[in-house]
Amino acid sequence: MIIFESDSYDAAFHFSVEELFTCQIRSEAAVLMLWQTGKTVMLGNNQIVDAEVDIRYAQDAGICIVRRSSGGGAIYTDRETVLYTVIQPQTKEADKHREEVAASVIRALNVMGVPAIREGRNDILVDGRKISGFAQYASGGHICTHGSLLFDTDLEILTKVLIANENKLRPKGIASIRSRVTNIKPYLDGVSGVVEFIGILREHLLGGNDPVVHLLSADELEEVKNIFNKKYSNREWNMSK
């Protein structure tokens, strides 16, 4: 397995790196990314901003809005959220790749003592509340599966910045976004913080194997900058729908 690591907290940068690996590098080995962001709302590819985000609150709170290339719903992330990405050759149906990535994350959490289970196509739950959602996109025979883990995310900000879709909540008997989500940290004993959690998660996902660390070459970094400028940091891409 190849691993890419960066100290950047910019979601647009990481989405640009994902696209580079998925659409251009296209490694035959799986690529793992574990990363964090500043205060960010991530939109699915086809979502309408005004229907998903309290834009005024986001602006006042200094929350970035970034649209990803995959589908799925809007999520809120901050430095206490862990993002995971697996990019690999698409050798089977997309759902099968999603199932494998979800299973590996759930297995890692279970070993750490977190009673995580999968629900539906895109969610991981603990005690009936969501701790993770994931999404996918594919290009040229490669597929990117990525998701988030609420470690100690500020759930009050999450509740305020995301607009609840009552049509989705009502059939499940859920009163609010806040009552639907929870953090992982209360379920962990002896884990001091998000950095330690990422290290433990990394080891479990790698399965004890030594990864090949990928450092971006000058040409690759230039292409990441091109993708970043044309797409993920571009207001038209992020806000036009």
RAFENGI-V746119 format. One record per backbone hydrogen bond with DSSP energy under -1.0 kcal/mol. NH is the residue of the N-H (numbers start at 0). CO is the residue of the C=O. Records with the same first field share a line. If there is no record, write none. Layout:
NH: CO + CO
This chain:
1: 29
2: 211
3: 31
13: 9
14: 10
15: 11
16: 12
17: 13
18: 14
19: 15
20: 16
21: 17
22: 18
23: 19
24: 19
25: 20
30: 86
31: 1
32: 84
34: 82
37: 8
39: 76
40: 63
41: 74
42: 65
44: 69
46: 43
51: 48
52: 48
53: 160
54: 52
57: 53
58: 54
59: 55
60: 56
62: 57
63: 38
65: 40
67: 42
74: 41
76: 39
80: 77
81: 148
82: 34
83: 146
84: 32
85: 144
86: 30
87: 142
89: 140
90: 88
96: 92
97: 93
98: 94
99: 95
100: 96
101: 97
102: 98
103: 99
104: 100
105: 101
106: 102
107: 103
108: 104
109: 105
110: 106
111: 107
112: 109
113: 108
115: 113
116: 124
118: 122
122: 118
123: 131
124: 116
125: 128
128: 125
129: 179
130: 123
131: 123
133: 121
134: 145
136: 143
138: 141
141: 138
142: 87
143: 136
144: 85
145: 134
146: 83
147: 132
148: 81
149: 130
150: 148
151: 79
154: 152
157: 153
158: 154
159: 155
160: 156
161: 157
162: 51
165: 163
167: 164
168: 164
169: 165
172: 169
173: 168
179: 176
180: 176
181: 129
183: 149
184: 150
186: 183
187: 184
196: 192
197: 193
198: 194
199: 195
200: 196
201: 197
202: 198
203: 199
204: 200
205: 201
207: 202
208: 205
211: 0
213: 2
220: 216
221: 217
222: 218
223: 219
224: 220
225: 221
226: 222
227: 223
228: 224
229: 225
230: 226
232: 227
233: 230
237: 233
238: 234
239: 235
